[in-house]
């Protein structure tokens, strides 16, 4: 399976697109979908916020500038 950059984050609110990333050693992770799901479950087990708020967000590695 393809590997990609991702973060585990929750939305600040339902009304906007801002992300609140969970920080654990590194904020941006790299791996395949299985790695991402395992990281998500690990973080959901440690999070102070309701665990179901956290999701996997793929990061586009294309620079803006």
Buried (B, 14 or more C-beta within 10 A) or exposed (E): EEEBBBBBBBBEEEEEEEBBEBEEEEEEBEBEBEBBEEBBEEBBEEBEEEBEEBBBBEEEEEEEE
